[in-house]
Amino acid sequence: MHGYVLQLLGGDLQRAEDVVQETLLRCWRNQQLTGDRGQNLRPWLFKVARNLVIDDYRLRSARPKEVDGTAWLDDVLADTDDVDQVLSALVLAKAFQSLSPAHREVLYETYYTGRSTREVAVVLGIPPGTVKSRLYHAVRNLRQALGVPEPEVSGK
C-alpha cells in the first residue's frame, strides 16, 4: 500500500507516510478485523488511501499556494527605482529640517562625512561628550519626525 500511495503522490515520501498512517488509523477505527471481514480489507484500504490522496490534492489546489518564510526578503532586496529614492529623500529632507541647527550639524558631520566623534568635536569646536549627546538626541528626534518607533533596549 505504501508503494501505491507513494506513486499516487509522485514520490513525496513524507505525505505518503501520512496517508498510509491515516488509512490504517481509519481501518482500526471503522473495520472489524475478525472473521471473514479481514479477507476483504485490502480493496477497502486501497480505496481509503486513494480517497485521502484525492482529498489532499483538492485541499491543496483550493488553498492559495504556500510560500516559504523568505518570500518577503525578495521584495525587500528588490532594486528601488528613482521614484522611491526621490520620495525617500524628500521625506528625509523634511524630517531633517525639523531638527535644530546643532543637531543637523552633528548628524551631517557624523553620518554624511563619516567623521569620528573626536573629529566632529574638533571641527565644531565642542567637547566630544557634547557631540555624543547631540548625536543621540538628533537621531532620537529624527526617528520621531519620521514616525519610526524607538528600538527596545534590553535589560531595563
N, C-alpha and C positions, 0 to 999 in steps of 0.2 A: 504494500500500500504506500509506503514511503517513497518508493521509486516512481509510482504512478503520480502521486501528488507533486513530487519534485519536477516531473516532466510537465505537468499542467502549469506549474509556476515558473517555468523557464529556467530552472536551476537555482532558484532562490532557496538555499538550504534552511535559513532561519524561518522563513514563512512556511516552508514545507513541514518543518518540525512542529510549528504551532498548529497547523491544520491537522496533522496526524494526532497530536495530543488532544485537540478539541474533539476530533472524531471518536477517539477511544473513550474520552470522558462522556460524550453523549451516549455511546454504546453502553457504558457501565450504568448510566442513569436510566436509560429507556428500555433496554432489552433484558429478556430473561435468558440467561446463559446456560440453562439446564435443558436436557432433553433434546427434542428434535429442532428446537429454535436455534441451537448453536450451529447446525449444519447450514442453515440459510442465512447466516450472519454476514458472510463475505460480500454478497451483492449489496446488502444494506450498507455496510461500511464504506464501500467504494462510492455509492450514491451520496451518502452524507458528506464524504470528503470532497467529491466533485461539487456539491451544492455549496459547501463552505468556500471553496476556491472561487466559484461564481459570485457568491455574495461579497467576498473580499474585493474582487475585481470591480463589481458595481459600486461598492462603497468608495473605493479609491478614485474611480472615474467621476463620481458625483461630487467629490470634495475638491477644493482648489488644490493645485499642485503644491506639495510641501517643499520648502526651501531650507537649505542648511542655515545655521546661525551666522554665517559670514556674508550673506547676501547684501546686507546693509553696507558692508565695507566697500563694495563695488561702487555704490552711489557716492560715498564719502571721498573715495580716491579718484573719482571721475574728474577729468580736467574741467576747470571752471572757464566759462567764456568771458569775453571782455565786459559784457553787461554785468555779470556777477561781481567782477573786480571793481568796476566803476561804482556800483551801488554800495559795495562794502567800503570803498574809500570815502564815499560821501557820508555814510553813517559814522564812520570812524572820525572823519574830519569834524563833523558836528559835535560828537561826543568830546573830542579833543578840545574844541573851542569852549566847552562848558567848564573846563578846568581853569584854575588860577594860573597866571603867568609863571609863577615859581614852579608849579607842578608840571606845566607844559615843558618848561626849560629842562628840568631834571629828566623827564621822560625822553625828550629829544636827545639829550646828551648821552643818556644811558643806552637806550634801545636803537636809536637811529644811527648814531655814530659808533656805538659799540664800545664806549669807554668804560673803564672800571670805576668803582665808587671813588677811589683815591684820585683818579684822573679828572673825574667830574668835579670833585671838590676843588682841585687846583684851577680848573678852567673857570668855574663860577665864583671862586674866592670865598667858599663857605666850608665849614668843617665837614669831614666825612660822615659824622653822625647825623648832621642836618640833611645831607644827601640821602642817606638811608631812610630817614623819617619822611622826607618829602616824596621819595620814590614809593614808599609803602602807601601813603595817603593818596598819591596820584593814581596809582594802579587801582586802589580801592574805589576812588571816585569815578575813574574811567569805567570800571565794571558796573557801577550803579548807573552811570549815564547810558551804557549800552544795554542795561537790563540783564546782565549776567549775574547769576546768584553767586554769593560768596562761597568759596570752597570750604568744606567742613574740615576743621582741624581736629585730629585725633588726640586723645589724651586729656581733653578738657571736660 
